[in-house]
Each structure stands twice: as structure tokens, then as C-alpha cells.
Amino acid sequence: NFVVNNSYDGIYLENSDDNTILKNIVKNNSIHGIYLKDSHNNDILENQLINNYNCGI
């Protein structure tokens, strides 16, 4: 999956538990590449985080 050029976060999880974020290219997002808020027990595997403004994860 390509998650590119979003105006804020590429992938955003809030109050979301037990997910797998797998094999994404997360690139050129305005704030975060992957943002997890109050989310627990998530697996983040084999992703490429490139040139996200604030931070990758």
C-alpha cells in the first residue's frame, strides 16, 4: 500500500488495539507517517517511512 502526501497523518489510529500495520510505504505526509494515540498491542512490521515532516512513528 502507498500512503503518500496526506495533509496531516499518513496512518492514524486512535483507541484502536490489536492491529497489524504491514508492508506500507508511508511517504511525504505533513505531520506523522504513522500516529497511534491511546492504542495498544499493535504490530508495525515491514513498513517504509520516508520524509514525513514531524516524525515517522
N, C-alpha and C positions, 0 to 999 in steps of 0.2 A: 504494500500500500504506500502511496505517496501522500504526505501531509505537508503541503507547501504553501507559503505566502499567505497565512491567515493573519487577520488583523489583531489577534491577541495571542491565544494559546493554540498550539497545534492539536494536542490531545489533552482534554481536561476531564478529570474525574473528581467528583465531589460526593462524599458519603457513599462511596462505591467500593465494596470489598470483594476479594477473591476473584480478581480479573487477571487475564494474561494479555499483555501488550507485546506482540510478537512480530518481528520482521517488517518494521515500518521504516521508511525514510522520512524523517521529520526535519524539515529544512526551511530556513528563512521566515520563521514566524516572529511576529513583532515583540512578544514578551517571552513566553516559555515554549520549549519544544514539547515537553510532557509535564503537566502540572497535576499533582494529586493533593487534594485538600480533604482532611478528615477521612482518608481512605486507607484501609489496612489489608495486609496479606495479599498484595498484588505482585505478580511476577512481570518484570520488564526484561525481555530477552531479545537479543539479536537485532536491535534497532540501530539505525544510524541517525545521530542527532548532529546537524550541521548548521552553523551560522544562525542560531536562534539568539535574539537580541539580549535578553536578560540572562537566561541560563538554559541548559539542555533539559535537565530534570529538576 
